Each structure stands twice: as structure tokens, then as C-alpha cells.
Amino acid sequence: MVEFLSQFNIIVVGILASLLTGLATGAGALLIYLKKHVSKKMLDAALGVAAGVMLAATSFSLIVPAIEKGGGGVRGSFIALVGILLGGFFLDLTDKMFPDSNLMLNSMEADEALKNGARLRRVWLFIIAITIHNFPEGLAVGVGFGDGDIANGISLAIGIGLQNFPEGLAVALPLIRENYPRWKAFLIALCTGLVEPIGGLIGIAIVHVSKPILPVAMAFAAGAMIFVISHEIIPETQSDHNHSKLATHALLIGFVIMMFLDNSIG
């Protein structure tokens, strides 16, 4: 695959890869047509796998290359450290705009204490937050392809695409519960993922124009993704203590699968 893609323009390949990762969100939302009810247990397990996949992709396809491309040793590690913290703080500031976003999935369990309007508002806060959080994922894919490293870019695209699959379902399900038509819930979930090609275009363009920024850009994308994993995905998988251990096992499985794929592709 790497040899085949190497004959094409790297910018075009990077944009198409980030587009496919975004479309994976829509693919996950398609499950609403196949299954009327998805249990919290099933969703927690799927999100656990997604968290593991993202952690591995972040570690092996962003942080390790950032250190290497930053010169290795103390210098490379310091560059990665600064970039990771900048990415995390950036997402933290963004997240402050939507303080209730990480509570959405719990609202899928009927909460009669909330009025319909308040519950629907919380669902839309989550959707907006997911849309914004998808930007650094697209950025990560673009940065991965930015210096011509197709294998690294493919690995990131696969990891983020796998993570987007349950995310699409998580966006569509609450809309179904709020009596949205299935087709509309699917389109909304799809649109949340289509911000990723925008991030991919920006990431690959910046790095392609200025190679010295590559290590910082990789670490920045890694920090942003770690924030999303820690603040959004893992807490949700642990919110139901009956499923917390299952979600942890699923995270481990997702991590080792992505670790294997990353090193096999590379």
C-alpha cells in the first residue's frame, strides 16, 4: 500500500486520508439502521477500544516521531514536551466553551429529572464539542503525512478512523432518543466528522511549507488527542461501574491492536 500511494502527490493523499477518517464517523452512525437499541455496555466497550487505539496511535505515530524528528535525546524530548502541553492546553481552553459536553453519553440513559429542552441542549453541546475535537484529529493525520512519511500517515489515519466509528454511533444515538429521524441523525453524525479533512489540509500544508515545525506540530496534535482521550472518552467508559473493567480490558485490546498495526505498516 505504501509503495502504491507513494506515486501520488502527498498532499492529495493526506487530504483523502483525513477525509476517510471523517467518513468513518458516518459509517459508525449507520449502525442506527441495523440495531434499534445499543446498550451502554456495548458502547462502553467500543469506546474503550477506541481510547486504546487513539493512545497507541498518539504514542507511536506522533510522540515517538516528534522526538526523533526533533533531534532525539534531551532536545527532541523537550520539543515534544512543549508541543504536547500546548496541544493539551489548547483543547482545554476550547473545552471550557462547552462545560457539559462530556456528560452527553450519560444522558442517553433516561434522565427524567432533565426537561426535554435541557437534555436536548446538552446533546447539542456534545455534538458541537465533538466537531471541534475532531479538528486536531484531522490535523494529526495531515501532520503525519506532512513530511512525506506515508507509512506514519496511514497508521494515524487507521487509528483515528477506528476511533471515529463508535464516536459516530455515540453522536447519532441521543438524537434518535430525542425523536430525530434516523436519516437526520446520521447526517449530523457524518457532519461532525467532516471537519477532519479541514484539519488535515491545514496540518499537511503547514508542515509541507515549513519542515522545521513538524516535531512541534506532531507533539501539539498528540497533546490535543491525549486531552480528548482523558477528558471525554475514558471518563465516559468508566461512568458505569458495572462496565468499567470491561472498558479497561477493551482499552488494552485496542492499544495492542493499534500498536501491532502501527509497527507492521511502518
C-alpha positions, 0 to 999 in steps of 0.5 A: 500500500505504501509503495502504491500511494507513494506515486501520488502527490502527498498532499492529495493523499493526506487530504483523502486520508483525513477525509476517510477518517471523517467518513468513518464517523458516518459509517459508525452512525449507520449502525442506527439502521441495523440495531434499534437499541445499543446498550451502554455496555456495548458502547462502553466497550467500543469506546474503550477500544477506541481510547486504546487505539487513539493512545497507541496511535498518539504514542507511536505515530506522533510522540515517538516521531516528534522526538526523533524528528526533533533531534532525539535525546534531551532536545527532541524530548523537550520539543515534544514536551512543549508541543504536547502541553500546548496541544493539551492546553489548547483543547482545554481552553476550547473545552471550557466553551462547552462545560457539559459536553462530556456528560452527553453519553450519560444522558442517553440513559433516561434522565427524567429529572432533565426537561426535554429542552435541557437534555436536548441542549446538552446533546447539542453541546456534545455534538458541537464539542465533538466537531471541534475535537475532531479538528486536531484529529484531522490535523494529526493525520495531515501532520503525519503525512506532512513530511512525506512519511506515508507509512506514519500517515496511514497508521494515524489515519487507521487509528483515528478512523477506528476511533471515529466509528463508535464516536459516530454511533455515540453522536447519532444515538441521543438524537434518535432518543430525542425523536430525530429521524434516523436519516437526520441523525446520521447526517449530523453524525457524518457532519461532525466528522467532516471537519477532519479533512479541514484539519488535515489540509491545514496540518499537511500544508503547514508542515509541507511549507515549513519542515522545521515545525513538524516535531512541534506540530506532531507533539501539539496534535498528540497533546490535543488527542491525549486531552480528548482521550482523558477528558471525554472518552475514558471518563465516559467508559468508566461512568458505569461501574458495572462496565468499567473493567470491561472498558479497561480490558477493551482499552488494552485490546485496542492499544495492542491492536493499534500498536501491532498495526502501527509497527507492521505498516511502518 
